[in-house]
Amino acid sequence: MMRRSIWPALLLVILLGYPFVFSTPFQQRLGALVLLYAIAASSWNIVGGYAGQVSVGHVVYFGCGAYAAMGAYAHFGLSPLVGLPAGIVLAVAISAIVGVPTLRLSGHYFSMATIAVAELIRLVVTNTDYLGAAVGLSGPTVPRNIFDLSFISALPYYYLFLAVLAITLAITWWMTNSRMGFYLRAIRDSERAARSLGAPASRVKLYAFMLSAGLTSVAGALYAMMFGFVDPESGLGILISVKILIMAALGGAGLLFGPLVGAAILVPLEEISNSLLGGKGAGLTFVVYGAIIVLIARFQPGGILTLIKRQLERRAGPQAKDAQAVATGAGHAP
């Protein structure tokens, strides 16, 4: 029990101390982006990892938060922070409308349905002048007050995102240890068996979908506040959904810290390749994502954390057997 509690505490110390060790503007911005995408991937993990419903259209809810935050400033002159609750409500409402018919599907049929919904909404937004159409919406160019969450340095964003990530992980942990979490894991393993045992599969999956959508919209709002801009590509591009999905799968879908591990690997890889190759590296992103999907599916479906856990169990196995043998021998000693 004590060993299990050491790892989260060590992780917290590392995250809190990261900006002091890596203090350059690029490194602090990189750390903030890792935490931001970890929030989005952890939100997706609720429905994709624990419930086993692989959504490839979660960018819709990411965009709800981003457009609500920028819309609050662009149309009403309010702080983008005011738009955050509106984005959550909008994302939950859309997920409820979308989830009722699509969650009846399973496997790749559900995934294809979510892609179709995401592309439909992106096209609608692209042709809606009120939402900036293809040009997008912008936030305050200079900070007016602290509630605009518009900072020159990436350091305030880093600690803000860290706080939101901690809340997201706490909600996820609470959910997984509640009755809802047990239902979701049973549904992921075998929905038919879960239904036969009395689990309300349809209702629980919908609740998980709505919770995941609401948390994803928070990530979208924070993204828009940090960059001060959103357009159909940056807020509703299907590549964002793919990126979120891969991060969770790479670290370990269905594991609490899996999305954070995946984000800590994928975001630096993408940022460093973009800085080295510039505009020439845009197409390389798709190649890397495709290669990661193939490698995960072929060699390690459980993700990196599952692999590490297996290696630790293998190393601890002989030691545990020796300890058990010693204890058994001591018990029979005269």
N, C-alpha and C positions, 0 to 999 in steps of 0.2 A: 504494500500500500504506500509506504514512504517513498519507494523508488518511483512509483507512478506519479506522485505529486512533485518530485524533483524536476521532471522534464518540463512541465508547464511553467514552473517558477524560473527555470533556466532560460526558457524561451522568452519569457517576459523581460528578464534582465537584458538579454541580447537585443531585443527590440527597443527597449528604452534607451540603451546605450549606443545604438547604431549611429545616430547623428553626431555623436561626440568622437567616434572613431573615424567615420567616413564623413568628413565635414565639408567637402567641396560642394558647390551648387549642383553639379551633375549627380553626385552620389546621393545627396539629400532628395533631389527630385526622383531619382531612381527608387529610393526607399519608399517615398510617398506613393509612387505608382504601384509598387509591389503590394502595399497595404490596400490601396484602392481596389485593385483587381482581386485581391484575396477576399475582400468584402463581397464583390459580385460573385466570385466562384463559390464562396461559402453559402451565399443565398441560393445559388443554383443547386448546391449539394443537397439541400433539404428535399427537393423533389426529384432530382436526378440521381443522387447517391443513395439516400435512405429509402425513397419510395420506388426507385428503379424506373422512373418515367423520364426518359432522355429527351428533354426539351432542347431543340435547336433554335427556338424562337424567343428566348429570354431577352433578347435585345429590345423587344417591344417594351418591356417594363423598365429596362435601363433608360430607354428613350423617354418614357413617361416622366421620370424624375428629372432628366436633363432639360426637357422642353418646359416642364412646369416651373423649374427654377429660373430659366432664362426668360420665360414668358412673364413672370411676375415683375421683372425689371423692365423688359422691353415694352410692355403694354400698360403697366400700372405704375412704373417708377418705384416699385417696392424692392426691398432686399430679396435677392434670390433665395435666401433662407426661408422666406414666407411661402415660396412655391413648393417647398419640400413636402409639407403635409398634403397639399393638393396632388402632388405626384404620387404619393403613397395611395391615396384614395382612388385616383384614376387607375393606377396599376392593379389594385385589388379588384376593382370593378371589371376591368377588361379581362383579368385572369378568371374571374367567376363566369363571365359570358363565354369566354373561349374554352374554359375547362370543362364545362358541363357536357358539350358534345365530343370534344377531342379526347378526354380522359376515358371515354368508352373504348377507344382504340388501344392497341397494344403494340409494343415493339417498334419497328421502323415506320409503321403506319402513323403512330402518334408523332414521331419525329418529323415526318413529312408534313403532317398537318400543321405543326407549329412553324415550320419553315414557310409554308404558304401564308399563314396569318401574318408573320413578320414582314414578308415581302409586300403583301397587300397594304399593310399599314404604312410601310415606307413609301410606297407609291402615292398613297393618299396625302401624306405629309408633304412630299415633294411637290405636289400640285395644289397645296393650300397656302394662299398668300398670308393668311393670318399667322401661320406658323413659320413664316419666312421662306416658304417654298424651298427651292434648291439652294438659296443663299444662306438660310439659317437665321438664328437669333443670337444676339450678342448681349453680354452682361456689362456691368460698369467697367469702363476702361481704366479708371483709377479708383482706389479705395475711397469711399465716402465715409464709412464708419465700420466698426468691427463686425457688425451684423451682415455686411456684404460678403464676408469671408473671402475678401480679395486681398491677398498678401503678395509682397514682392519676393519674399523668400519662400522656399518650399518647406522650411522647418515647421511653421505652424500647421501646414497641411499634413505633415507627417504625423504629428501627435494627435491632430483631429481625427485622421483616418485610423490611427491606432486605437483611439477610444471607441470609435464606431465599430471597428473589427472586434474588439473585446465584447461589446454589447451583442453583436451578431453571433459570435461563438457562444456566448452565455445563453442566448435564446435557443440556439441549436442544441446545446447540451441539455437544457431543460426539456426541450421537445423529445430528444432521444431517450430520456429517462422517464418520460411520462407514458401513459397508456397509448397516446397517439404514436409515439416512437416505436413501441412494440408492434402496433398494428402495421405501421409502414414497413418494418423489416419483414414481417410475415407476408405482407402483400408482395414485397420485392422477391422473396424466395418462391412463393407460389400463391398467386392471387386466388386461384380456385380453392386451394386448401384453406386459405384464410377465410374466404367466404363461407366455406362449409362449417367452420368453427365459430361462425357468428360475427366475424369482423365486418364492420360497415365500410367496405372497401371504397365505394364510390365517394362517400362523404369525406372519409379521411384523406383520400388522394386530393380532393378538391380543396380541403383546408390547407394541406401542405402546399399545393400549387399557389393558393392565395397568399400564404405567409411568405413563400419564396419570392413571389412577384413584388410584394410590398418592400421587402428588404433589398431586392435588386434595384428598385426605383431610388432608394436612398443612395446607392452607389452611383447611379446615373446623375443624380442631383449634385453629388460631391464632385463628380468628374466635370460637370458643366461649370461649377463654381471655381474650380481650380484653373481651368483653361479659359473661362469667360466667354465661351462660344459653343454652339451646337448647330449642326446641320444634319441632313438625312444620312450622310455617310458616317460621321463621327458618333451620331446618337442612335442610329437605327440600322447601321450596316450589319449584314449577316455575319461578317468576319468577327464581330465582337462576341456574338453567341458562340461561335466555334472556339474562340480564344478562351472564353469562360469555361466551356465544357472540357477543353483539353487540360486546363489548369487543374480542375477538380480530378479528372481521370489520371493525370500524370502523378499527382501527389498521393491520391488514394480516395476515390469516390466512396462516400458512406463512412468516412473517417473524419473526426472533428478537425484535425489539423492538416488533412490532406490538401485542401485547396490552397492553404498558405504555403505549403511546400512547393506545390505546382507553380504558384505565382512567383515564388522566390527563384525558380529556375527559368521559367519562360519569359518573364518580363525583362530581366537583364539580358537574356539571349537576344530578344527582339531589339531592345534599345541599343545594345552594343553593335549589332549587325547594321542597324539603320545609321548609326553614327559613322561607321566605317565605310559603308557602301553608299550612303546618301539615298538619292531617289532611285538608284539602280537596284536597291535591295527590296523594293516593294513586292516584286513578284516572288522573291526568295521566301517571303513570309509564308505564302501558300504552300510552297514546297516543304518547308520545315514543319508546318502544321500537319500536312499529309503524312510525312515520314513519322512524326511522333504518334499519330493515330495508329499507323500500321504496326509500329514497334510495341506500343502498349497492348494492342489487341492480340499480337502474336506471342509476345514473350512474358508480359507482366500485366494481366488485366486488373489486378488488384492495386496497382500503382506502386510508387517508390516506398511509401511507408509500410505497405504490406511486405515488400521484399526485405526491408530492414528488420521488421518484426520477425520474419522467418529466420533470418540469419542469426539474430540474437537468441531465438529459441533453440536453434541448432547448437550454438556455443554453450548455452546454459544447460542443454540436455545432458551431456556427460557429467557435468558438475552436479546436477540435481540427482542423477542416478548414483553417483559416488556418495553423496551426502545421505541418500536414502539407504544405501547399503551399510554405511557406517552406523546410521541410527538403528537399523535392523540388527546389526551385529552387536551393538551395545545393549540392545534390549534383551538379547539372548545370552549376554555374558553372565557368568556366575557371580 
